C-alpha cells in the first residue's frame, strides 16, 4: 500500500468529548508548563549554574550532563510507557504515578543552597532528572488520549489550543514569581514595584530555591480538573507481557514500512535533530544571558515573560501560515529564524554586539535591559521566541498530514520517540565543548549545527496537498 493510498483511507468516527473534558485536557499543559518555564529555562537553571555550584562554566557543565541523563532515560523509557498505557488503556493510573514523581522532584529543588556540598548538588541533579523524566513520561500518556477526545479533523485544533494554554501557564507563573515573589536586590521590590509576599532570606537565595516548590503547588492545583473530568476508558486489557509483545510487533511493522515512506522518514530524522537544537537553546539560553550580563532572578523573570509572550504570538502567526503555506514551509522558515536568533545571541558579549561592534558594558545596579548589549541580546531572543512555537506546532500538523489515517496513533508514538531518542545529544555536546574549551560561547555555538542539519533534511520533504 502506498503512502497516498493510506492517506485516502477513511478514519474511524470518534465522538467528541464534553467541553469540560476538553478544557481539562488542555489544563494539563497549563499545569506542567511552569516546570519547563521556571525550572528548566529561565530561573532555576541559571541560579544553579551561578550560585549552587559556584562556577558558571562548571555549573553549566553539570546541568548539561543532568539534562543529557534525563533525555537518555526518557528516550529509553517512553516506548515502554506508551506501550503499557496504550495496551491496558488505564492511562490515568500512569499519569498519577508520574505526577507524584514530578511533584517530589520539584519540591526537592528547595535544598539547592548556594555553594552547596557535593552531596547536595548530586541530590538536586537527581531530583531534576526525576522531575524531567516524570514530566515527559506523563506527557506521552496524556498526548495518547487525544484521539479518544476529538475526531481526527479536530486533533490539530485541540493540540494547538493546548500548546497556547501551556504558554499562558508559563507566562502567568513567571508573572507570579517575578511580580510577587522575587525582588530586585538593589530596590527590594518586585517587578510590579511591590514588597515580596514572602519574607525570604536573600543571602541563602530562598526566592530562587522556592521556584521548584511553587511549580509543584501550581501543578497540583491545575492538574486536578484533568483527573476529575477527562474520561479514561478502562476495558480489561491484556497482560503486561502481551502488551509488550504487541507493541514490539507494531513497532517493527512500522519501522519496516518507513523506508517506503520517504517523506515521513526524512521528516522524522529532521525533527529528531532540530528538536535537539531547540531544546538546547531553551536549556542554556538563560544561563548564557546570566553569564554575560550578570542577570538577577528579577531580570531572568522579565526575560522569560517577554519570550513566553512572544511564543504565544508566534504560535498564532505560525498556525495562520500553516493553513495557507503548509507546515513544511512554516518549519523551514522558523528554523531559519531560530538560526539567525541563536547566532545573534552568540554575537553579544559584555562589551560587543554583532561580534565586532563595541558598546558600553552594563552598569552595576542599572535597570533591566538598559544597556545596548542587553537590548540586542533581547531582540535576537525575541526572534527565537517567535519561531520556537511554530516549529513545534507545525511539526505535529505535518506528521498528521503525512501519516496514514488508520495508523495515526502509532505514528504519533513514533513522532514522540523521535523527539526523545537523541535529546541527550545537544546538551551533551554543549556541556562537553564548554568543559573542554572553558568557553560558554563555544559550547552554545554547537547548537547552530543541529539547526542547519534540520533545515537540510527538511528541504526534500514533500507535503501532501491539503484537501
C-alpha positions as a Markdown table, in Angstrom:
| # | Residue | x | y | z |
|---|---|---|---|---|
| 1 | Unk | 0.0 | 0.0 | 0.0 |
| 2 | Unk | 1.4 | 3.4 | -1.0 |
| 3 | Unk | 1.6 | 6.4 | 1.3 |
| 4 | Unk | -1.1 | 8.3 | -0.6 |
| 5 | Unk | -3.4 | 5.2 | -0.6 |
| 6 | Unk | -3.0 | 5.0 | 3.1 |
| 7 | Unk | -3.9 | 8.7 | 3.4 |
| 8 | Unk | -7.0 | 8.2 | 1.4 |
| 9 | Unk | -8.4 | 5.6 | 3.7 |
| 10 | Unk | -11.3 | 7.0 | 5.9 |
| 11 | Unk | -10.7 | 7.4 | 9.6 |
| 12 | Unk | -12.9 | 5.9 | 12.2 |
| 13 | Unk | -15.5 | 8.2 | 13.7 |
| 14 | Unk | -14.7 | 9.5 | 17.1 |
| 15 | Unk | -17.4 | 11.1 | 19.3 |
| 16 | Unk | -16.3 | 14.5 | 20.7 |
| 17 | Unk | -15.8 | 14.5 | 24.4 |
| 18 | Unk | -17.7 | 17.0 | 26.6 |
| 19 | Unk | -16.4 | 20.6 | 26.6 |
| 20 | Unk | -15.3 | 20.3 | 30.3 |
| 21 | Unk | -13.2 | 17.2 | 29.4 |
| 22 | Unk | -11.5 | 19.1 | 26.5 |
| 23 | Unk | -10.8 | 22.1 | 28.7 |
| 24 | Unk | -9.5 | 19.9 | 31.5 |
| 25 | Unk | -7.2 | 18.1 | 29.0 |
| 26 | Unk | -5.7 | 21.5 | 27.9 |
| 27 | Unk | -5.2 | 22.4 | 31.5 |
| 28 | Unk | -2.6 | 19.6 | 31.8 |
| 29 | Unk | -0.3 | 21.7 | 29.7 |
| 30 | Unk | -1.2 | 24.7 | 31.8 |
| 31 | Unk | -0.2 | 22.8 | 34.9 |
| 32 | Unk | 3.1 | 21.4 | 33.7 |
| 33 | Unk | 4.4 | 24.4 | 31.8 |
| 34 | Unk | 5.8 | 26.2 | 35.0 |
| 35 | Unk | 8.3 | 23.3 | 35.3 |
| 36 | Unk | 9.7 | 24.0 | 31.8 |
| 37 | Unk | 9.5 | 27.8 | 32.2 |
| 38 | Unk | 10.5 | 28.4 | 35.8 |
| 39 | Unk | 12.9 | 25.5 | 36.4 |
| 40 | Unk | 14.3 | 24.2 | 33.1 |
| 41 | Unk | 14.7 | 27.5 | 31.3 |
| 42 | Unk | 14.5 | 30.9 | 32.9 |
| 43 | Unk | 15.0 | 30.9 | 36.7 |
| 44 | Unk | 16.3 | 27.7 | 38.4 |
| 45 | Unk | 18.8 | 26.5 | 35.8 |
| 46 | Unk | 20.7 | 29.9 | 35.8 |
| 47 | Unk | 20.6 | 30.0 | 39.6 |
| 48 | Unk | 22.0 | 26.5 | 39.8 |
| 49 | Unk | 24.9 | 27.3 | 37.5 |
| 50 | Unk | 25.7 | 30.7 | 39.0 |
| 51 | Unk | 25.3 | 30.1 | 42.8 |
| 52 | Unk | 24.7 | 26.4 | 43.7 |
| 53 | Unk | 27.9 | 25.2 | 42.1 |
| 54 | Unk | 29.7 | 28.5 | 42.4 |
| 55 | Unk | 31.4 | 28.4 | 39.0 |
| 56 | Unk | 29.2 | 29.3 | 36.0 |
| 57 | Unk | 31.1 | 27.2 | 33.4 |
| 58 | Unk | 31.2 | 24.1 | 35.7 |
| 59 | Unk | 27.6 | 24.7 | 36.7 |
| 60 | Unk | 26.6 | 24.7 | 33.1 |
| 61 | Unk | 28.5 | 21.5 | 32.5 |
| 62 | Unk | 26.9 | 19.7 | 35.5 |
| 63 | Unk | 23.4 | 20.9 | 34.5 |
| 64 | Unk | 24.1 | 19.9 | 30.9 |
| 65 | Unk | 25.1 | 16.4 | 31.9 |
| 66 | Unk | 22.0 | 16.2 | 34.1 |
| 67 | Unk | 19.8 | 17.2 | 31.2 |
| 68 | Unk | 21.6 | 14.6 | 29.0 |
| 69 | Unk | 21.0 | 11.9 | 31.5 |
| 70 | Unk | 17.3 | 12.8 | 31.7 |
| 71 | Unk | 17.0 | 12.7 | 28.0 |
| 72 | Unk | 18.6 | 9.2 | 27.8 |
| 73 | Unk | 16.1 | 8.0 | 30.5 |
| 74 | Unk | 13.2 | 9.5 | 28.6 |
| 75 | Unk | 14.3 | 8.0 | 25.2 |
| 76 | Unk | 14.8 | 4.6 | 26.7 |
| 77 | Unk | 11.5 | 4.5 | 28.7 |
| 78 | Unk | 9.0 | 6.3 | 26.5 |
| 79 | Unk | 8.2 | 3.4 | 24.2 |
| 80 | Unk | 7.6 | 1.1 | 27.1 |
| 81 | Unk | 5.5 | 3.6 | 28.9 |
| 82 | Unk | 3.4 | 4.2 | 25.8 |
| 83 | Unk | 3.0 | 0.5 | 25.0 |
| 84 | Unk | 1.8 | -0.4 | 28.5 |
| 85 | Unk | -0.5 | 2.6 | 28.9 |
| 86 | Unk | -1.9 | 2.1 | 25.4 |
| 87 | Unk | -2.3 | -1.6 | 25.8 |
| 88 | Unk | -4.1 | -1.6 | 29.1 |
| 89 | Unk | -5.9 | 1.7 | 28.4 |
| 90 | Unk | -5.6 | 2.6 | 32.1 |
| 91 | Unk | -3.9 | 5.8 | 31.4 |
| 92 | Unk | -4.8 | 7.9 | 34.4 |
| 93 | Unk | -3.0 | 5.5 | 36.8 |
| 94 | Unk | 0.2 | 6.1 | 35.0 |
| 95 | Unk | -0.3 | 9.8 | 34.8 |
| 96 | Unk | -1.0 | 9.9 | 38.6 |
| 97 | Unk | 2.2 | 7.9 | 39.2 |
| 98 | Unk | 4.4 | 10.3 | 37.1 |
| 99 | Unk | 2.6 | 13.3 | 38.7 |
| 100 | Unk | 3.7 | 12.2 | 42.1 |
| 101 | Unk | 7.3 | 11.8 | 41.0 |
| 102 | Unk | 7.2 | 15.2 | 39.3 |
| 103 | Unk | 5.9 | 16.9 | 42.5 |
| 104 | Unk | 8.5 | 15.2 | 44.6 |
| 105 | Unk | 11.3 | 16.2 | 42.3 |
| 106 | Unk | 10.2 | 19.8 | 42.1 |
| 107 | Unk | 9.9 | 20.0 | 45.9 |
| 108 | Unk | 13.4 | 18.7 | 46.4 |
| 109 | Unk | 14.9 | 21.7 | 44.5 |
| 110 | Unk | 14.4 | 23.7 | 47.7 |
| 111 | Unk | 17.5 | 22.1 | 49.0 |
| 112 | Unk | 19.7 | 23.8 | 46.4 |
| 113 | Unk | 21.5 | 26.2 | 48.7 |
| 114 | Unk | 24.3 | 28.4 | 47.5 |
| 115 | Unk | 27.8 | 26.8 | 47.3 |
| 116 | Unk | 26.2 | 23.5 | 48.2 |
| 117 | Unk | 28.3 | 20.5 | 49.1 |
| 118 | Unk | 28.8 | 17.8 | 46.5 |
| 119 | Unk | 26.2 | 15.5 | 48.0 |
| 120 | Unk | 23.5 | 18.2 | 47.9 |
| 121 | Unk | 24.4 | 19.0 | 44.3 |
| 122 | Unk | 24.1 | 15.4 | 43.4 |
| 123 | Unk | 20.7 | 15.1 | 45.1 |
| 124 | Unk | 19.4 | 18.3 | 43.3 |
| 125 | Unk | 20.5 | 17.0 | 39.9 |
| 126 | Unk | 18.9 | 13.6 | 40.7 |
| 127 | Unk | 15.7 | 15.4 | 41.6 |
| 128 | Unk | 15.9 | 17.4 | 38.3 |
| 129 | Unk | 16.4 | 14.2 | 36.3 |
| 130 | Unk | 13.4 | 12.5 | 38.1 |
| 131 | Unk | 11.2 | 15.6 | 37.5 |
| 132 | Unk | 12.2 | 15.8 | 33.9 |
| 133 | Unk | 11.5 | 12.1 | 33.2 |
| 134 | Unk | 8.2 | 12.2 | 35.0 |
| 135 | Unk | 7.0 | 15.3 | 33.1 |
| 136 | Unk | 8.0 | 13.7 | 29.8 |
| 137 | Unk | 6.5 | 10.3 | 30.5 |
| 138 | Unk | 3.2 | 11.8 | 31.7 |
| 139 | Unk | 3.1 | 13.9 | 28.5 |
| 140 | Unk | 3.5 | 10.8 | 26.4 |
| 141 | Unk | 0.4 | 9.2 | 28.1 |
| 142 | Unk | -1.6 | 12.5 | 28.1 |
| 143 | Unk | -1.0 | 13.1 | 24.4 |
| 144 | Unk | -2.0 | 9.5 | 23.6 |
| 145 | Unk | -5.5 | 10.4 | 24.9 |
| 146 | Unk | -6.1 | 13.0 | 22.1 |
| 147 | Unk | -7.6 | 10.6 | 19.5 |
| 148 | Unk | -10.2 | 9.4 | 22.0 |
| 149 | Unk | -11.3 | 13.0 | 22.8 |
| 150 | Unk | -12.0 | 14.5 | 19.4 |
| 151 | Unk | -12.3 | 13.3 | 15.8 |
| 152 | Unk | -9.2 | 13.4 | 13.5 |
| 153 | Unk | -10.4 | 16.7 | 11.9 |
| 154 | Unk | -10.2 | 18.4 | 15.3 |
| 155 | Unk | -6.8 | 17.0 | 16.5 |
| 156 | Unk | -4.8 | 20.0 | 15.3 |
| 157 | Unk | -7.1 | 22.5 | 17.0 |
| 158 | Unk | -7.0 | 20.6 | 20.3 |
| 159 | Unk | -3.3 | 20.3 | 20.1 |
| 160 | Unk | -2.8 | 23.9 | 19.2 |
| 161 | Unk | -5.1 | 25.2 | 21.9 |
| 162 | Unk | -3.3 | 23.0 | 24.4 |
| 163 | Unk | 0.0 | 24.5 | 23.3 |
| 164 | Unk | -1.3 | 28.0 | 23.6 |
| 165 | Unk | -2.8 | 27.3 | 27.1 |
| 166 | Unk | 0.6 | 25.9 | 28.1 |
| 167 | Unk | 2.4 | 29.1 | 27.1 |
| 168 | Unk | -0.2 | 31.0 | 29.0 |
| 169 | Unk | 0.6 | 28.9 | 32.1 |
| 170 | Unk | 4.3 | 29.7 | 31.7 |
| 171 | Unk | 3.6 | 33.4 | 31.3 |
| 172 | Unk | 1.3 | 33.6 | 34.3 |
| 173 | Unk | 3.6 | 31.6 | 36.5 |
| 174 | Unk | 6.5 | 33.8 | 35.5 |
| 175 | Unk | 4.5 | 36.9 | 36.2 |
| 176 | Unk | 3.5 | 35.5 | 39.6 |
| 177 | Unk | 7.1 | 34.7 | 40.6 |
| 178 | Unk | 8.7 | 37.9 | 39.2 |
| 179 | Unk | 5.8 | 40.2 | 40.2 |
| 180 | Unk | 5.1 | 38.9 | 43.7 |
| 181 | Unk | 8.0 | 36.7 | 45.0 |
| 182 | Unk | 11.4 | 37.7 | 43.6 |
| 183 | Unk | 12.8 | 41.1 | 44.5 |
| 184 | Unk | 15.4 | 43.2 | 42.8 |
| 185 | Unk | 18.4 | 43.2 | 45.2 |
| 186 | Unk | 19.0 | 46.9 | 44.6 |
| 187 | Unk | 15.5 | 48.1 | 45.5 |
| 188 | Unk | 14.0 | 45.3 | 47.5 |
| 189 | Unk | 10.9 | 45.5 | 45.2 |
| 190 | Unk | 9.4 | 43.0 | 42.8 |
| 191 | Unk | 8.9 | 43.6 | 39.1 |
| 192 | Unk | 5.5 | 45.1 | 39.9 |
| 193 | Unk | 7.1 | 47.5 | 42.4 |
| 194 | Unk | 5.7 | 45.6 | 45.4 |
| 195 | Unk | 7.2 | 44.2 | 48.5 |
| 196 | Unk | 7.5 | 40.4 | 48.1 |
| 197 | Unk | 4.6 | 38.4 | 49.6 |
| 198 | Unk | 7.1 | 36.1 | 51.4 |
| 199 | Unk | 9.8 | 37.3 | 53.8 |
| 200 | Unk | 12.6 | 35.4 | 52.2 |
| 201 | Unk | 16.3 | 35.5 | 53.0 |
| 202 | Unk | 18.3 | 36.9 | 50.1 |
| 203 | Unk | 21.6 | 35.6 | 51.5 |
| 204 | Unk | 20.5 | 32.0 | 51.1 |
| 205 | Unk | 18.6 | 32.7 | 47.8 |
| 206 | Unk | 15.4 | 31.4 | 49.2 |
| 207 | Unk | 13.4 | 33.2 | 46.4 |
| 208 | Unk | 15.4 | 31.2 | 43.8 |
| 209 | Unk | 15.1 | 27.9 | 45.7 |
| 210 | Unk | 11.3 | 28.5 | 46.1 |
| 211 | Unk | 10.8 | 28.2 | 42.3 |
| 212 | Unk | 10.7 | 24.4 | 42.5 |
| 213 | Unk | 8.0 | 24.2 | 45.3 |
| 214 | Unk | 6.0 | 26.9 | 43.6 |
| 215 | Unk | 5.9 | 24.9 | 40.3 |
| 216 | Unk | 4.9 | 21.8 | 42.3 |
| 217 | Unk | 2.0 | 23.5 | 44.0 |
| 218 | Unk | 0.9 | 25.1 | 40.7 |
| 219 | Unk | 0.9 | 21.6 | 39.1 |
| 220 | Unk | -1.2 | 20.0 | 41.9 |
| 221 | Unk | -3.8 | 22.8 | 41.7 |
| 222 | Unk | -4.3 | 22.9 | 38.0 |
| 223 | Unk | -4.0 | 19.2 | 37.2 |
| 224 | Unk | -7.0 | 18.4 | 39.4 |
| 225 | Unk | -9.6 | 19.0 | 36.7 |
| 226 | Unk | -7.8 | 16.6 | 34.4 |
| 227 | Unk | -8.3 | 13.7 | 36.8 |
| 228 | Unk | -11.9 | 14.7 | 37.6 |
| 229 | Unk | -13.3 | 15.3 | 34.1 |
| 230 | Unk | -11.2 | 13.7 | 31.3 |
| 231 | Unk | -12.6 | 10.3 | 30.5 |
| 232 | Unk | -10.3 | 7.2 | 30.7 |
| 233 | Unk | -11.6 | 4.1 | 29.1 |
| 234 | Unk | -10.9 | 1.0 | 31.2 |
| 235 | Unk | -11.6 | -2.2 | 29.3 |
| 236 | Unk | -10.0 | -5.4 | 30.5 |
| 237 | Unk | -6.6 | -5.2 | 28.9 |
| 238 | Unk | -4.0 | -7.9 | 28.1 |
| 239 | Unk | -1.2 | -8.8 | 30.4 |
| 240 | Unk | 1.9 | -6.7 | 30.5 |
| 241 | Unk | 3.9 | -9.3 | 28.6 |
| 242 | Unk | 1.2 | -9.4 | 25.8 |
| 243 | Unk | 1.2 | -5.6 | 25.7 |
| 244 | Unk | 5.0 | -5.5 | 25.2 |
| 245 | Unk | 4.8 | -8.2 | 22.6 |
| 246 | Unk | 2.1 | -6.5 | 20.6 |
| 247 | Unk | 3.9 | -3.1 | 20.9 |
| 248 | Unk | 7.1 | -4.7 | 19.7 |
| 249 | Unk | 5.3 | -6.2 | 16.7 |
| 250 | Unk | 3.6 | -2.9 | 15.8 |
| 251 | Unk | 6.9 | -1.0 | 16.1 |
| 252 | Unk | 8.7 | -3.5 | 13.9 |
| 253 | Unk | 5.9 | -3.3 | 11.3 |
| 254 | Unk | 6.0 | 0.5 | 11.3 |
| 255 | Unk | 9.8 | 0.5 | 11.0 |
| 256 | Unk | 9.7 | -1.9 | 8.0 |
| 257 | Unk | 7.2 | 0.5 | 6.3 |
| 258 | Unk | 9.3 | 3.6 | 6.9 |
| 259 | Unk | 11.8 | 3.1 | 4.0 |
| 260 | Unk | 8.9 | 3.0 | 1.6 |
| 261 | Unk | 7.6 | 6.3 | 3.1 |
| 262 | Unk | 10.5 | 8.6 | 2.1 |
| 263 | Unk | 8.9 | 11.9 | 3.3 |
| 264 | Unk | 7.9 | 10.5 | 6.6 |
| 265 | Unk | 11.4 | 9.0 | 7.2 |
| 266 | Unk | 13.2 | 12.3 | 6.3 |
| 267 | Unk | 10.8 | 14.3 | 8.4 |
| 268 | Unk | 11.2 | 12.2 | 11.5 |
| 269 | Unk | 15.0 | 12.3 | 11.2 |
| 270 | Unk | 15.0 | 16.0 | 10.6 |
| 271 | Unk | 12.7 | 16.6 | 13.5 |
| 272 | Unk | 14.9 | 14.4 | 15.7 |
| 273 | Unk | 17.8 | 16.7 | 15.0 |
| 274 | Unk | 16.3 | 20.1 | 15.0 |
| 275 | Unk | 14.3 | 19.4 | 18.2 |
| 276 | Unk | 17.6 | 18.7 | 19.9 |
| 277 | Unk | 18.9 | 22.1 | 18.9 |
| 278 | Unk | 15.7 | 23.8 | 20.0 |
| 279 | Unk | 15.8 | 22.1 | 23.4 |
| 280 | Unk | 19.4 | 23.2 | 23.9 |
| 281 | Unk | 18.5 | 26.8 | 23.1 |
| 282 | Unk | 16.0 | 26.9 | 25.9 |
| 283 | Unk | 18.1 | 24.8 | 28.3 |
| 284 | Unk | 21.1 | 27.1 | 28.1 |
| 285 | Unk | 19.8 | 30.5 | 26.9 |
| 286 | Unk | 19.1 | 31.9 | 30.3 |
| 287 | Unk | 22.4 | 30.5 | 31.7 |
| 288 | Unk | 24.3 | 32.3 | 28.9 |
| 289 | Unk | 22.5 | 35.6 | 29.5 |
| 290 | Unk | 23.3 | 35.4 | 33.2 |
| 291 | Unk | 27.0 | 34.8 | 32.5 |
| 292 | Unk | 27.2 | 37.7 | 30.0 |
| 293 | Unk | 25.2 | 40.4 | 31.9 |
| 294 | Unk | 25.1 | 39.0 | 35.5 |
| 295 | Unk | 21.3 | 39.0 | 35.4 |
| 296 | Unk | 19.4 | 38.5 | 38.7 |
| 297 | Unk | 16.3 | 36.4 | 39.1 |
| 298 | Unk | 14.2 | 39.5 | 38.6 |
| 299 | Unk | 15.8 | 40.2 | 35.2 |
| 300 | Unk | 15.6 | 36.5 | 34.2 |
| 301 | Unk | 11.9 | 36.5 | 35.2 |
| 302 | Unk | 11.2 | 39.6 | 33.0 |
| 303 | Unk | 13.2 | 37.9 | 30.2 |
| 304 | Unk | 11.1 | 34.8 | 30.5 |
| 305 | Unk | 7.8 | 36.8 | 30.4 |
| 306 | Unk | 8.8 | 38.6 | 27.2 |
| 307 | Unk | 9.9 | 35.3 | 25.5 |
| 308 | Unk | 6.8 | 33.4 | 26.6 |
| 309 | Unk | 4.5 | 36.2 | 25.4 |
| 310 | Unk | 6.3 | 36.3 | 22.0 |
| 311 | Unk | 6.0 | 32.5 | 21.9 |
| 312 | Unk | 2.2 | 32.8 | 22.2 |
| 313 | Unk | 2.2 | 35.3 | 19.4 |
| 314 | Unk | 4.4 | 33.0 | 17.3 |
| 315 | Unk | 2.0 | 30.1 | 17.8 |
| 316 | Unk | -0.9 | 32.1 | 16.4 |
| 317 | Unk | 1.1 | 33.5 | 13.5 |
| 318 | Unk | 2.5 | 30.1 | 12.7 |
| 319 | Unk | -0.9 | 28.5 | 12.7 |
| 320 | Unk | -2.2 | 31.1 | 10.3 |
| 321 | Unk | 0.5 | 30.5 | 7.8 |
| 322 | Unk | 0.4 | 26.7 | 8.4 |
| 323 | Unk | -3.1 | 26.6 | 6.9 |
| 324 | Unk | -2.1 | 28.7 | 3.9 |
| 325 | Unk | 1.5 | 28.0 | 3.1 |
| 326 | Unk | 1.8 | 24.5 | 4.6 |
| 327 | Unk | 3.5 | 23.0 | 7.7 |
| 328 | Unk | 6.8 | 22.3 | 5.8 |
| 329 | Unk | 7.2 | 25.9 | 4.8 |
| 330 | Unk | 6.5 | 27.1 | 8.4 |
| 331 | Unk | 9.1 | 24.7 | 9.8 |
| 332 | Unk | 11.8 | 25.8 | 7.3 |
| 333 | Unk | 11.2 | 29.5 | 7.8 |
| 334 | Unk | 11.0 | 29.1 | 11.6 |
| 335 | Unk | 14.3 | 27.0 | 11.7 |
| 336 | Unk | 16.0 | 29.8 | 9.6 |
| 337 | Unk | 14.8 | 32.4 | 12.1 |
| 338 | Unk | 16.0 | 30.2 | 15.0 |
| 339 | Unk | 19.4 | 30.0 | 13.4 |
| 340 | Unk | 19.6 | 33.8 | 13.0 |
| 341 | Unk | 18.4 | 34.3 | 16.5 |
| 342 | Unk | 20.9 | 31.9 | 18.0 |
| 343 | Unk | 23.8 | 33.3 | 16.1 |
| 344 | Unk | 22.7 | 36.8 | 17.0 |
| 345 | Unk | 22.6 | 35.9 | 20.7 |
| 346 | Unk | 26.1 | 34.5 | 20.5 |
| 347 | Unk | 27.3 | 37.7 | 18.8 |
| 348 | Unk | 26.8 | 39.6 | 22.0 |
| 349 | Unk | 29.3 | 39.9 | 24.8 |
| 350 | Unk | 29.7 | 42.2 | 27.8 |
| 351 | Unk | 31.2 | 44.9 | 25.5 |
| 352 | Unk | 30.4 | 44.0 | 21.9 |
| 353 | Unk | 27.5 | 43.2 | 19.7 |
| 354 | Unk | 27.3 | 41.5 | 16.3 |
| 355 | Unk | 30.7 | 40.0 | 17.0 |
| 356 | Unk | 32.7 | 43.2 | 16.4 |
| 357 | Unk | 30.8 | 46.4 | 17.4 |
| 358 | Unk | 32.0 | 47.9 | 20.7 |
| 359 | Unk | 29.3 | 49.0 | 23.1 |
| 360 | Unk | 29.3 | 50.2 | 26.7 |
| 361 | Unk | 29.0 | 47.3 | 29.2 |
| 362 | Unk | 26.1 | 47.1 | 31.6 |
| 363 | Unk | 26.5 | 49.3 | 34.6 |
| 364 | Unk | 26.2 | 47.6 | 38.0 |
| 365 | Unk | 22.8 | 48.2 | 39.6 |
| 366 | Unk | 21.3 | 49.6 | 36.3 |
| 367 | Unk | 17.7 | 49.0 | 35.2 |
| 368 | Unk | 16.9 | 45.7 | 33.5 |
| 369 | Unk | 17.8 | 45.7 | 29.8 |
| 370 | Unk | 19.2 | 49.2 | 29.9 |
| 371 | Unk | 22.5 | 48.5 | 28.2 |
| 372 | Unk | 22.8 | 48.3 | 24.4 |
| 373 | Unk | 24.2 | 44.7 | 24.7 |
| 374 | Unk | 21.2 | 43.6 | 26.6 |
| 375 | Unk | 18.8 | 45.2 | 24.2 |
| 376 | Unk | 20.4 | 43.5 | 21.2 |
| 377 | Unk | 20.5 | 40.2 | 23.1 |
| 378 | Unk | 16.8 | 40.6 | 23.9 |
| 379 | Unk | 16.0 | 41.4 | 20.3 |
| 380 | Unk | 17.6 | 38.2 | 19.0 |
| 381 | Unk | 16.0 | 36.2 | 21.8 |
| 382 | Unk | 12.6 | 37.5 | 20.7 |
| 383 | Unk | 13.3 | 36.2 | 17.3 |
| 384 | Unk | 13.9 | 32.8 | 18.9 |
| 385 | Unk | 10.7 | 33.1 | 20.9 |
| 386 | Unk | 8.6 | 33.9 | 17.9 |
| 387 | Unk | 10.0 | 31.0 | 15.9 |
| 388 | Unk | 10.1 | 28.2 | 18.5 |
| 389 | Unk | 6.3 | 27.6 | 18.9 |
| 390 | Unk | 5.6 | 27.4 | 15.1 |
| 391 | Unk | 8.4 | 24.8 | 14.7 |
| 392 | Unk | 6.8 | 22.5 | 17.3 |
| 393 | Unk | 3.2 | 23.1 | 16.4 |
| 394 | Unk | 3.8 | 22.7 | 12.6 |
| 395 | Unk | 5.8 | 19.6 | 13.2 |
| 396 | Unk | 2.7 | 17.9 | 14.7 |
| 397 | Unk | 0.4 | 19.1 | 11.9 |
| 398 | Unk | 2.9 | 17.9 | 9.3 |
| 399 | Unk | 3.0 | 14.4 | 10.8 |
| 400 | Unk | -0.8 | 14.3 | 10.8 |
| 401 | Unk | -0.8 | 15.0 | 7.1 |
| 402 | Unk | 2.0 | 12.5 | 6.3 |
| 403 | Unk | 0.7 | 9.6 | 8.4 |
| 404 | Unk | -1.9 | 7.1 | 7.2 |
| 405 | Unk | -5.1 | 7.9 | 9.0 |
| 406 | Unk | -5.7 | 4.3 | 10.2 |
| 407 | Unk | -2.2 | 4.3 | 11.8 |
| 408 | Unk | -2.0 | 7.9 | 13.1 |
| 409 | Unk | -1.7 | 7.0 | 16.8 |
| 410 | Unk | 1.1 | 4.6 | 16.0 |
| 411 | Unk | 2.9 | 7.3 | 14.0 |
| 412 | Unk | 2.4 | 9.9 | 16.7 |
| 413 | Unk | 4.1 | 7.4 | 19.1 |
| 414 | Unk | 7.0 | 7.2 | 16.7 |
| 415 | Unk | 6.9 | 11.0 | 16.5 |
| 416 | Unk | 7.3 | 11.3 | 20.3 |
| 417 | Unk | 10.1 | 8.7 | 20.3 |
| 418 | Unk | 12.0 | 10.7 | 17.6 |
| 419 | Unk | 11.9 | 13.7 | 19.8 |
| 420 | Unk | 13.4 | 11.9 | 22.7 |
| 421 | Unk | 15.8 | 9.3 | 21.3 |
| 422 | Unk | 18.7 | 11.7 | 20.7 |
| 423 | Unk | 17.5 | 14.5 | 23.0 |
| 424 | Unk | 20.6 | 14.0 | 25.2 |
| 425 | Unk | 22.9 | 14.8 | 22.2 |
| 426 | Unk | 22.7 | 18.6 | 22.1 |
| 427 | Unk | 23.0 | 19.2 | 25.9 |
| 428 | Unk | 25.8 | 16.6 | 26.0 |
| 429 | Unk | 27.8 | 18.3 | 23.2 |
| 430 | Unk | 27.2 | 21.8 | 24.6 |
| 431 | Unk | 28.4 | 20.6 | 28.0 |
| 432 | Unk | 31.4 | 18.8 | 26.6 |
| 433 | Unk | 32.6 | 21.6 | 24.4 |
| 434 | Unk | 32.1 | 24.1 | 27.3 |
| 435 | Unk | 34.1 | 21.8 | 29.5 |
| 436 | Unk | 37.0 | 21.3 | 27.0 |
| 437 | Unk | 37.2 | 24.9 | 25.9 |
| 438 | Unk | 36.2 | 26.6 | 29.1 |
| 439 | Unk | 34.0 | 28.9 | 27.0 |
| 440 | Unk | 30.2 | 29.0 | 27.2 |
| 441 | Unk | 30.2 | 30.8 | 23.9 |
| 442 | Unk | 31.8 | 28.0 | 22.0 |
| 443 | Unk | 29.6 | 25.4 | 23.8 |
| 444 | Unk | 26.5 | 27.3 | 22.8 |
| 445 | Unk | 27.7 | 27.7 | 19.2 |
| 446 | Unk | 27.4 | 24.0 | 18.6 |
| 447 | Unk | 23.6 | 24.4 | 18.7 |
| 448 | Unk | 23.7 | 26.0 | 15.2 |
| 449 | Unk | 24.9 | 22.7 | 13.7 |
| 450 | Unk | 21.7 | 21.0 | 14.8 |
| 451 | Unk | 19.5 | 23.7 | 13.2 |
| 452 | Unk | 21.4 | 23.7 | 9.9 |
| 453 | Unk | 21.2 | 19.9 | 9.7 |
| 454 | Unk | 17.5 | 20.0 | 10.4 |
| 455 | Unk | 17.0 | 22.6 | 7.5 |
| 456 | Unk | 19.0 | 20.5 | 5.1 |
| 457 | Unk | 17.0 | 17.3 | 5.9 |
| 458 | Unk | 13.6 | 19.1 | 5.7 |
| 459 | Unk | 14.3 | 20.6 | 2.2 |
| 460 | Unk | 13.5 | 17.4 | 0.2 |
| 461 | Unk | 10.4 | 16.6 | 2.3 |
| 462 | Unk | 7.2 | 16.8 | 0.2 |
| 463 | Unk | 4.0 | 17.7 | 2.0 |
| 464 | Unk | 0.7 | 16.3 | 0.7 |
| 465 | Unk | -1.7 | 18.9 | -0.7 |
| 466 | Unk | -4.4 | 19.9 | 1.8 |
| 467 | Unk | -7.8 | 18.6 | 0.9 |
